[in-house]
Amino acid sequence: MSRQRRWGVLVCIALLAVLLRGWAVMRLPTDYDEPTYLEAAFDYARALQAGDWDGVIDYEGNREHPALVKILYGLVILALGGDPERLVAELAGRALSAVWGTWAVLVLALLDPLAGGLLAVHTLAVKYTSQVYLEALPHLASIGAVLAFSRVRSGGVGFWFWLSALALGVTAASKFTYLPILFPILYLALGEKRLRWHDLLVYGLAALAVFGLLNPMLWHDPIHRLADSLFFHVRYSQGPRVQVAAYPWYQPLTWISRSPPSEWHPDIFFYPGLDGLICLLALPGLYWEWRERRWVVVWIVTSILTLLLWPTKWPQYTLVVTPALCLAASSTARHLYRALREQDDYREWARQMIPAPPPAFWIALGALGLLIVGLYTATTLELTLGRLGWSALTPGNSLLPGQTVYAIAAGPEGQMVLGTDHGAALWSPPQTTDLPDRWQVYTAENSGLPGNRVLAVACDRSACWFGTDAGLARYDGTAWQTFSAAEMGLDPAPVHALVVGSDGRLWAGTDGGAAVWDGQGWTPFTAVTSGLGDDRVLSLAVQPRPEGDRVWFGTRAGLSCLDTATGAWLSFPHDFDPTWGGVIALLVDSQGRLWAGTLGGGLGRWDGAAWQFYRTGNSGLPFNTVMALAEVRLGVLWVGVAPPAEVGGVLTEFDGETWKVYTPRNSGFSGAEPLAFARDGRGRWWIGTRTGGVDIYQAER
């Protein structure tokens, strides 16, 4: 490739990297750790502005990571005047990160333009080098360290030697998780460059000096502070956040073999994610790299082994290996291209030896190709249109504490209250459209929740209620109040259902009966002391009436109803077969009809006089296990159903005559089992699922 053409290619690669990272800078939502690093940057900026060097050196916040990147973010804040708006500071920090990420692409492209192009579009690299994270600078420095060392003369010390030592020191001063880059450097030093031991010692001391110089945190007490920082990561890897994530040991392979950001942010990563293809091409590339650049193989193998062995499996950690994967994938692509070029010598021979197909063959082949393209285009168009209006919240793209969301309710001030398998969460909408949404996560460890498995939520005008597998709690925004089973007049049991009546009273359904709270005390109801058909109450619904609410109780044995105006009970002993597993979902629609979802008996409708049941045998209901119900429009229901013995579920829409099924093939629905429905203040429907977090749907306006 000529010099002029090479520079043209490099400019195109740089432009591509800039455009993708610039788009991500502007569009990505605030990620989990960005507020932490931004707060540290503000603190460093204040200390630097005041000339408080002790404040910089002895800064206590976020000490587990070296200080360099956070101080550089702080310098950006100083350049903005010292106290800019948080959004402005975040965008400026992201822009600096994107600059480093673009330079990382260029550095790799100087060695291998195709590898640089692959890194430019790698979705994990784009995402984590376009946010206020610590990744972009060590990503750049680690690439520079190993590429510079690959140019060191055998047995000699020179410019590339010192540049590599400098880059390695910057890597260590930025983030410790990029230090596996030492392995390919050591291989080059000992296996290929044959450096003398004292040259290697000089290299290590130079890198260590740069690390110490650029990490002010160590200046007052280097040994103890470095030990504290390193041991923090060991403790953190065994801590609750890592344990809650519960990623398997092979999770890093999952990150690099897919394109997760394309799933998390489909509106931002609008192009097909190539991460999986890059990983696939890198596998045969190991063969050629072993013959041509063995240090690339060492880089890949040692980095992946480190990722697999280290208990913390966050996706951004994989940036330590993505440049090497791009180099190996580039090697595969180059050798395939050369193999195809070599076939040119055989084309003339093949043309003479193999008879040419008749025109009809080419017409048929073209028609088949057009048919395939047409079908693919139609399918893609259907899927794209079906996904409009859909989004999702998962622990991977938000602060949602768990994948299983048992219950959702709209809060009194526009919040959405979610009960999950790892605590409760309050989501608040952004104050303005250019700010991120806000999260508050409550667990048994940091709040008054009796247990972390939150099975039911409900909100009245002054507080939110949380039913857990260990009891009931009330939170008014300031203080928690916990109610034991004894205070409710019931035996200890999980709280499965909560509902607020039109008179403001709270009804609770448990495995030990039901109870109602009037603001002063509890009144219990059991099968022995009332007309409740069974003590195991799975669901509740309130039917408002001027003379007094009707309260419906879905139990393991069927359905019961209390008329609060008269105190009379109504039960349906013969309409619900106990072998169905019980009534898990109840809904009173806008026409006053009661809908009952059962665990095996389909969907029942009570019009005040008789029951009608919809099952797989007499309707379009996909499965007879009905987990959740909601009226999304006048007379139109959403029915969440699940197969009896398989993972996953189906969202079904029923207008009284026809059934419409939502699946991942025709919509943005995740395909996880629906457990709860709720509508927020924007008119969006939130769907809590068993394995997919929350699906959100904004209907057409």
C-alpha positions in Angstrom: 0.0 0.0 0.0 1.4 3.4 -1.0 2.1 6.0 1.7 -0.6 8.3 0.4 -3.2 5.6 0.3 -2.2 4.4 3.7 -2.7 7.8 5.2 -6.1 8.1 3.5 -7.1 4.8 5.1 -6.0 6.0 8.5 -8.0 9.2 8.1 -11.1 7.2 7.2 -10.6 5.0 10.2 -10.1 7.9 12.6 -13.2 9.6 11.2 -15.2 6.5 11.7 -14.0 6.2 15.3 -14.7 9.9 16.0 -18.3 9.7 14.6 -19.3 6.5 16.5 -17.8 7.7 19.8 -19.2 11.2 19.4 -22.6 9.8 18.8 -22.2 7.6 21.9 -21.0 10.6 24.0 -24.2 12.5 23.2 -26.7 9.7 23.3 -25.7 7.1 25.9 -27.6 7.2 29.2 -25.7 7.8 32.4 -24.0 4.6 33.3 -23.6 3.0 36.7 -20.2 4.3 37.8 -20.2 7.6 35.9 -21.6 9.6 38.8 -18.9 8.2 41.1 -16.0 9.1 38.9 -17.6 12.5 38.1 -17.9 13.3 41.8 -14.3 12.4 42.3 -13.4 14.7 39.4 -15.3 17.6 40.9 -13.5 17.0 44.3 -10.1 17.0 42.6 -11.0 20.1 40.6 -12.0 22.0 43.8 -8.7 20.9 45.5 -6.6 21.9 42.5 -8.4 25.3 42.2 -7.7 26.0 45.9 -4.1 24.9 45.6 -4.8 22.2 48.2 -2.2 19.6 47.3 -2.8 17.6 50.4 -6.5 17.4 49.4 -5.4 15.9 46.1 -2.9 13.5 47.6 -5.0 12.4 50.6 -8.4 12.3 48.8 -10.4 9.5 50.3 -13.1 9.0 47.7 -12.8 6.2 45.2 -9.3 5.3 46.4 -9.6 1.8 45.1 -8.5 3.0 41.7 -5.4 5.1 40.8 -6.0 8.8 40.6 -4.7 9.8 37.2 -7.8 9.5 35.0 -10.0 11.2 37.7 -7.5 14.1 38.0 -7.5 14.5 34.3 -11.3 14.7 34.4 -10.9 17.2 37.1 -8.7 19.3 34.9 -11.4 19.3 32.3 -13.8 20.6 34.9 -11.3 23.4 35.8 -11.1 24.3 32.1 -14.9 24.7 32.2 -14.7 27.2 35.0 -14.5 25.0 38.0 -18.2 24.5 38.8 -20.0 23.7 35.5 -23.4 22.0 35.3 -23.3 18.3 35.9 -24.5 17.5 32.4 -21.9 19.8 30.9 -19.2 18.2 33.0 -20.3 14.7 32.0 -20.3 15.5 28.3 -16.9 17.1 28.6 -15.5 14.1 30.5 -17.0 11.8 27.9 -15.5 13.8 25.1 -12.0 13.4 26.7 -12.6 9.7 27.0 -13.7 9.5 23.3 -10.5 11.3 22.3 -8.4 8.7 24.1 -10.5 6.0 22.6 -10.0 7.4 19.1 -6.2 7.6 19.7 -6.3 3.9 20.7 -7.9 3.1 17.4 -5.2 5.1 15.5 -2.3 3.6 17.4 -3.6 0.1 16.5 -4.2 1.1 12.9 -0.7 2.4 12.5 0.4 -1.3 13.0 -2.5 -2.9 11.3 -5.1 -0.7 9.5 -7.8 -3.4 9.3 -7.4 -4.2 13.1 -7.8 -0.5 13.8 -10.9 -0.4 11.7 -12.4 -3.3 13.6 -11.6 -1.7 17.0 -13.2 1.5 15.7 -16.6 -0.3 15.4 -16.2 -2.7 18.4 -19.3 -1.9 20.4 -17.8 -2.6 23.8 -14.8 -0.4 23.0 -17.1 2.3 21.7 -19.3 2.3 24.7 -16.7 2.3 27.4 -14.4 4.8 25.7 -17.3 7.2 25.3 -18.3 7.5 29.0 -16.9 9.0 32.2 -15.2 5.7 33.0 -11.6 4.9 33.7 -11.2 2.7 30.6 -10.2 4.9 27.7 -6.8 6.1 28.9 -5.4 2.7 30.1 -6.9 1.1 26.9 -4.8 3.5 24.8 -1.7 3.2 27.0 -1.8 -0.6 27.2 -2.0 -0.8 23.4 0.9 1.7 23.1 3.0 -0.2 25.7 2.9 -3.5 23.9 3.1 -2.1 20.3 6.1 0.1 21.3 7.9 -2.9 22.9 7.3 -5.0 19.8 9.6 -2.5 18.0 12.4 -2.6 20.5 15.6 -3.8 18.9 16.8 -7.3 20.0 19.2 -6.8 22.9 19.0 -3.0 22.7 17.6 -0.1 24.5 16.3 2.9 22.7 13.3 5.2 21.9 10.7 2.4 21.7 12.0 0.9 24.9 11.5 4.1 26.9 8.2 4.9 25.2 6.9 1.4 26.2 8.0 1.9 29.8 6.2 5.3 29.9 3.0 3.8 28.4 3.1 0.9 30.9 3.4 3.4 33.8 0.5 5.4 32.5 -1.5 2.1 32.2 -0.8 1.3 35.9 -1.6 4.8 37.0 -4.9 4.7 35.2 -6.5 1.3 36.2 -5.0 -1.9 37.5 -7.2 -4.2 35.5 -5.2 -3.5 32.4 -1.9 -4.8 33.9 -2.3 -8.3 32.2 -0.6 -6.4 29.3 2.6 -7.3 31.2 2.4 -10.9 29.9 2.9 -10.1 26.2 5.6 -7.6 27.1 7.5 -10.1 29.2 7.2 -12.7 26.4 8.6 -10.1 23.9 11.4 -9.2 26.3 12.5 -12.7 27.2 11.4 -14.8 24.2 12.1 -12.5 21.2 14.1 -9.5 22.1 16.5 -11.4 24.4 16.8 -8.4 26.8 19.4 -8.7 29.5 18.1 -9.0 33.0 19.5 -5.5 34.0 17.8 -3.9 31.0 14.5 -5.5 32.0 15.1 -4.3 35.5 15.6 -0.7 34.2 12.4 -1.0 32.2 10.4 -2.1 35.2 11.9 0.7 37.4 11.1 3.3 34.7 7.5 2.1 34.5 7.2 2.0 38.3 8.6 5.6 38.5 6.0 6.8 36.0 3.3 5.0 37.9 4.3 6.6 41.2 4.8 10.0 39.7 1.3 10.0 38.1 -0.5 8.6 41.1 -0.5 11.3 43.8 -2.5 9.0 46.1 0.8 7.1 46.9 3.0 10.1 47.6 2.4 10.3 51.4 2.2 6.6 52.2 3.0 4.5 49.1 3.2 1.0 50.6 0.1 1.0 52.8 -2.1 2.9 50.3 -1.0 0.6 47.4 -1.7 -2.4 49.5 -5.1 -1.1 50.5 -6.0 -0.3 46.9 -5.0 -3.8 45.6 -6.6 -5.7 48.5 -9.8 -3.7 48.0 -10.2 -5.4 44.6 -9.8 -8.8 46.2 -12.5 -7.9 48.8 -14.7 -6.4 46.2 -14.6 -9.5 44.1 -16.1 -11.4 47.0 -18.6 -8.6 47.9 -22.3 -8.3 47.6 -22.5 -6.5 44.3 -20.4 -9.2 42.5 -22.4 -11.9 44.3 -25.7 -10.4 43.3 -24.6 -10.2 39.7 -23.8 -13.9 39.9 -22.1 -14.0 36.5 -20.7 -17.5 35.7 -17.0 -18.1 35.3 -17.2 -18.0 31.5 -19.1 -14.6 31.4 -16.1 -12.8 29.8 -16.4 -15.2 26.8 -20.1 -14.2 26.5 -19.1 -10.5 26.5 -16.5 -10.8 23.7 -18.5 -13.3 21.6 -21.6 -11.0 21.3 -22.3 -7.3 21.0 -24.0 -6.5 24.4 -24.2 -2.7 23.8 -26.3 -3.4 20.7 -28.8 -5.1 23.0 -28.6 -2.5 25.8 -28.7 0.6 23.5 -30.2 -0.4 20.2 -31.0 3.3 19.4 -27.4 4.2 19.8 -25.6 1.2 18.2 -27.7 1.4 15.1 -25.3 -0.8 13.1 -25.0 -4.6 13.3 -22.6 -5.4 16.2 -19.4 -7.0 14.8 -18.0 -8.1 18.2 -19.1 -11.7 17.7 -17.7 -11.8 14.2 -14.4 -10.3 15.3 -14.2 -13.0 18.0 -15.0 -15.7 15.5 -12.4 -14.5 13.0 -9.8 -14.3 15.8 -10.0 -18.0 16.4 -8.3 -19.1 13.1 -6.2 -16.0 13.3 -4.4 -17.5 16.3 -2.7 -20.0 14.0 -1.3 -17.3 11.7 -0.4 -15.0 14.6 1.5 -17.8 16.2 3.6 -18.0 13.0 4.0 -14.3 12.5 3.4 -12.4 15.8 3.4 -14.8 18.7 3.1 -12.0 21.2 -0.5 -11.4 20.0 -1.4 -15.0 20.9 0.2 -14.5 24.3 -1.8 -11.3 24.7 -5.1 -13.0 23.9 -4.5 -16.2 25.9 -3.2 -14.5 29.1 -5.8 -11.8 29.1 -8.7 -14.2 28.7 -7.3 -16.5 31.4 -7.0 -13.5 33.7 -10.6 -12.5 32.9 -11.8 -16.1 33.5 -10.0 -16.5 36.8 -10.8 -13.1 38.3 -14.2 -13.3 40.1 -15.4 -9.8 39.0 -16.8 -10.1 35.5 -17.8 -6.6 34.4 -18.0 -6.2 30.7 -15.6 -3.2 30.5 -12.8 -5.5 31.8 -12.7 -7.1 28.4 -11.2 -4.0 26.8 -7.8 -5.5 27.9 -8.1 -8.1 25.2 -10.2 -6.5 22.4 -7.3 -4.9 20.5 -5.5 -8.3 20.4 -8.7 -9.9 19.1 -8.9 -7.3 16.4 -5.3 -8.1 15.4 -6.0 -11.8 15.1 -9.3 -11.2 13.2 -7.4 -9.0 10.8 -4.8 -11.7 10.3 -7.6 -14.1 9.3 -9.2 -11.6 6.9 -5.8 -10.9 5.2 -5.0 -14.6 4.7 -8.5 -15.3 3.3 -8.1 -12.4 0.9 -4.7 -13.7 -0.2 -6.1 -17.2 -0.7 -8.9 -15.8 -2.9 -6.4 -13.8 -5.0 -4.3 -16.9 -5.6 -7.4 -18.5 -7.2 -7.2 -16.0 -10.1 -4.6 -18.3 -11.7 -7.1 -21.1 -11.9 -10.1 -19.1 -13.3 -9.1 -19.4 -16.9 -8.5 -23.1 -16.6 -11.8 -23.6 -14.9 -13.6 -21.6 -17.6 -12.3 -23.8 -20.3 -12.8 -27.1 -18.5 -16.3 -26.5 -16.9 -19.2 -25.8 -19.3 -21.0 -22.5 -18.8 -24.5 -22.7 -17.4 -27.4 -21.8 -19.7 -29.1 -18.4 -19.3 -32.1 -20.1 -17.6 -29.9 -21.1 -14.8 -28.8 -17.6 -14.1 -32.4 -16.3 -14.3 -33.5 -18.9 -11.8 -30.6 -18.2 -9.5 -31.3 -14.5 -9.7 -35.0 -15.0 -9.0 -34.1 -17.2 -6.0 -31.7 -14.5 -4.7 -34.4 -11.8 -5.1 -36.9 -14.0 -3.2 -34.5 -14.5 -0.4 -33.6 -10.8 -0.2 -37.3 -10.0 -0.3 -38.2 -12.4 2.5 -35.3 -11.1 4.6 -36.2 -7.5 4.0 -39.9 -8.1 4.9 -39.0 -10.0 8.0 -36.5 -7.3 9.1 -39.0 -4.6 8.4 -41.7 -6.4 10.4 -39.3 -6.8 13.3 -38.1 -3.2 13.1 -41.6 -1.8 13.1 -42.7 -4.1 15.8 -39.9 -2.9 18.1 -40.8 0.7 17.8 -41.9 2.1 21.2 -40.2 -0.7 23.2 -37.3 -0.5 25.6 -36.0 -2.4 28.6 -34.5 -2.0 32.0 -32.1 -4.7 33.2 -29.4 -4.9 35.8 -26.9 -4.5 32.9 -28.2 -1.1 31.7 -29.7 0.4 34.9 -29.6 0.2 38.7 -32.4 -2.4 38.7 -31.3 -4.7 41.5 -32.5 -8.0 40.1 -33.6 -9.7 36.9 -36.9 -11.0 38.5 -39.5 -8.3 38.9 -42.5 -9.6 40.9 -44.5 -6.4 41.2 -44.7 -2.8 39.9 -46.8 0.1 41.1 -47.0 3.8 40.2 -45.9 6.0 43.1 -47.5 9.2 44.4 -45.0 11.5 42.7 -44.4 10.0 39.3 -42.1 7.2 40.5 -42.4 3.6 39.6 -42.0 1.2 42.5 -40.5 -2.2 41.7 -40.3 -5.3 43.8 -37.5 -7.7 42.7 -35.7 -10.8 43.9 -32.9 -8.6 45.3 -34.7 -5.8 47.0 -37.0 -2.9 46.0 -36.3 0.0 43.7 -37.9 3.4 43.2 -37.4 4.8 39.7 -38.0 8.5 39.3 -38.3 10.2 35.8 -35.6 12.8 34.9 -36.4 16.4 36.0 -35.7 17.5 32.4 -35.3 15.6 29.2 -31.6 16.2 29.1 -31.0 14.6 32.6 -30.8 10.9 33.4 -33.5 9.1 35.4 -33.0 8.5 39.1 -32.9 5.3 41.1 -33.2 4.4 44.8 -32.5 0.8 45.7 -33.6 -0.6 49.1 -32.5 -3.9 50.6 -32.8 -5.6 54.0 -29.3 -4.3 54.6 -29.8 -0.6 54.0 -33.5 -0.1 54.8 -36.4 -1.4 56.9 -37.3 -4.1 54.4 -37.9 -7.4 56.3 -36.5 -9.4 53.3 -34.9 -8.9 49.9 -37.5 -10.9 47.9 -40.1 -8.3 47.4 -43.2 -10.0 46.1 -45.8 -7.2 46.2 -45.9 -3.4 46.1 -48.7 -0.8 46.5 -48.8 2.9 47.0 -51.3 5.2 48.7 -51.3 8.9 48.9 -48.6 9.1 51.6 -46.4 6.0 51.4 -45.4 2.9 49.6 -45.9 -0.7 50.9 -43.6 -3.6 50.3 -44.7 -7.2 50.8 -41.7 -9.6 51.1 -41.1 -13.3 51.8 -40.3 -12.3 55.4 -43.0 -9.7 56.2 -44.5 -6.3 55.4 -43.0 -2.8 55.4 -44.2 0.8 54.9 -42.0 3.7 53.7 -43.2 7.3 53.6 -40.1 8.7 52.0 -38.4 9.4 55.4 -39.0 6.5 57.8 -39.6 2.8 57.6 -42.3 0.9 59.5 -42.2 -2.8 59.7 -45.2 -5.1 60.6 -44.7 -8.6 61.8 -47.2 -11.4 61.2 -48.2 -11.2 64.9 -49.1 -7.5 64.5 -51.2 -8.4 61.5 -52.9 -11.1 63.5 -51.7 -13.8 61.1 -49.2 -16.7 61.1 -45.7 -15.9 59.7 -45.9 -16.2 55.9 -44.8 -14.5 52.7 -46.9 -11.5 51.6 -48.0 -12.2 48.0 -50.4 -9.4 47.3 -51.2 -5.8 48.3 -53.9 -3.4 47.1 -55.3 0.0 48.3 -59.0 0.4 48.5 -61.0 3.4 47.4 -61.3 4.4 51.1 -57.5 4.4 51.5 -57.3 1.1 53.5 -54.5 -1.3 52.6 -55.3 -5.0 52.0 -52.6 -7.6 52.3 -52.7 -11.2 51.1 -50.3 -13.8 52.6 -49.9 -17.5 52.8 -51.4 -17.3 56.3 -54.6 -15.3 55.4 -55.4 -11.7 54.6 -55.5 -8.5 56.7 -56.6 -4.9 56.3 -54.8 -1.8 57.7 -57.0 1.3 58.5 -54.2 3.6 59.5 -54.4 2.6 63.2 -54.3 -1.2 63.3 -54.9 -4.5 61.5 -58.0 -6.7 61.1 -57.1 -10.2 60.1 -59.2 -12.7 57.9 -58.6 -16.4 57.8 -60.5 -19.4 56.7 -61.4 -20.1 60.3 -62.4 -16.6 61.4 -64.2 -15.4 58.2 -65.6 -16.5 54.9 -62.2 -16.6 53.2 -62.1 -19.9 51.2 -58.5 -20.6 51.8 -55.7 -19.1 53.9 -53.2 -19.0 51.0 -54.0 -15.7 49.3 -52.1 -15.1 46.1 -53.9 -12.1 44.6 -56.2 -9.2 45.5 -58.5 -6.8 43.6 -60.8 -4.0 44.8 -64.1 -3.2 43.1 -65.1 0.3 44.2 -68.7 1.0 44.9 -70.4 4.1 46.5 -71.8 2.0 49.3 -68.4 0.3 50.0 -65.7 -1.7 48.2 -65.9 -5.3 47.2 -62.6 -7.0 47.8 -61.7 -10.1 45.8 -59.3 -12.7 47.1 -57.5 -15.1 44.8 -56.5 -18.2 46.8 -54.9 -21.5 46.2 -58.3 -23.1 46.4 -60.2 -20.6 44.2 -61.9 -17.2 44.7 -63.6 -15.4 47.6 -65.2 -11.9 47.8 -65.9 -9.6 50.8 -68.6 -6.9 50.6 -67.2 -4.3 53.0 -70.6 -2.5 53.2 -72.4 -5.5 54.6 -69.6 -7.8 55.8 -71.0 -10.6 53.6 -68.7 -13.2 51.9 -69.1 -14.8 48.6 -67.1 -17.9 47.4 -67.0 -20.0 44.3 -66.3 -23.5 45.5 -67.1 -25.3 42.3 -66.0 -23.0 39.6 -62.2 -23.3 40.3 -60.5 -26.6 40.4 -57.9 -26.8 43.2 -55.7 -28.8 41.0 -55.2 -25.7 38.8 -52.8 -24.3 41.5 -54.9 -21.2 42.5 -55.8 -17.7 41.3 -52.6 -15.8 40.8 -53.9 -12.6 39.1 -57.1 -10.6 39.5 -58.4 -7.5 37.6 -61.6 -5.5 37.7 -62.0 -3.8 34.3 -63.6 -0.5 33.4 -67.0 -2.3 32.8 -67.0 -3.7 36.3 -66.2 -7.3 35.2 -63.8 -9.5 37.2 -61.0 -11.3 35.4 -59.2 -14.2 37.1 -55.9 -15.7 36.0 -55.2 -19.2 37.2 -52.1 -21.4 37.5 -53.3 -24.0 34.9 -57.0 -23.3 34.4 -56.8 -20.4 31.9 -58.5 -17.1 32.2 -61.9 -16.6 33.8 -64.4 -13.7 33.4 -67.2 -13.0 35.9 -69.9 -10.6 34.7 -71.9 -10.7 37.9 -74.0 -13.6 37.0 -71.8 -16.4 35.5 -68.3 -17.4 34.7 -66.8 -17.8 31.2 -63.4 -19.4 30.9 -60.9 -19.0 28.1 -58.4 -21.8 27.7 -56.1 -23.1 25.0 -58.8 -25.5 23.8 -61.5 -22.9 23.2 -59.7 -19.6 22.5 -56.5 -18.0 21.3 -54.9 -18.1 24.7 -51.4 -19.6 24.2 -51.1 -21.2 27.6 -53.4 -21.9 30.5 -51.0 -20.5 33.1 -52.0 -16.8 33.5 -49.6 -14.8 35.6 -50.6 -11.1 35.1 -53.5 -9.0 33.9 -54.0 -5.3 32.9 -56.5 -3.3 31.0 -54.4 -1.2 28.6 -57.2 0.4 26.7 -61.0 0.5 27.2 -62.1 -3.2 26.8 -58.6 -4.4 25.8 -56.6 -6.6 28.1 -53.0 -7.6 28.3 -52.6 -11.2 29.5 -49.2 -12.4 30.6 -49.0 -16.2 30.2 -46.3 -18.8 30.7 -45.7 -22.4 29.5 -46.2 -24.8 32.5 -42.7 -26.4 32.4 -40.5 -24.1 30.3 -38.6 -20.9 30.8 -40.1 -17.8 29.2 -43.5 -16.4 28.5 -45.8 -14.7 26.1 -47.6 -11.3 26.2 -51.1 -11.6 24.8 -53.6 -8.9 23.9 -57.3 -9.7 24.0 -60.1 -7.3 22.9 -63.0 -9.7 23.8 -62.9 -11.3 20.3 -59.4 -11.6 18.9 -56.1 -12.5 20.5 -52.8 -10.9 19.5 -49.5 -12.4 20.6 -46.3 -10.4 21.3 -43.0 -12.3 21.0 -39.4 -11.2 20.4 -39.9 -12.1 16.7 -42.7 -9.5 16.1 -42.1 -6.9 18.8 -39.7 -5.6 21.4 -41.0 -7.8 24.1 -38.2 -9.8 25.7 -40.0 -13.2 25.8 -39.5 -13.5 29.5 -42.4 -14.6 31.7 -44.6 -11.6 32.5 -45.3 -11.2 36.3 -46.7 -7.7 36.7 -48.1 -4.7 34.7 -48.2 -1.0 35.6 -48.7 2.3 33.8 -46.4 5.3 34.5 -47.2 9.0 34.3 -46.1 9.2 30.6 -48.6 6.5 29.6 -46.0 3.8 29.1 -46.7 0.3 30.2 -44.1 -1.4 32.4 -43.9 -5.2 32.3 -42.1 -7.0 35.2 -40.7 -10.3 34.1 -39.2 -13.3 35.8 -35.9 -13.4 33.9 -35.7 -10.2 31.8 -36.1 -7.3 34.1 -38.6 -4.8 32.9 -40.0 -4.3 29.4 -41.4 -0.9 28.7 -43.9 -0.1 25.9 -44.9 3.4 24.7 -48.1 3.0 22.6 -48.6 5.2 19.6 -50.0 8.5 20.4 
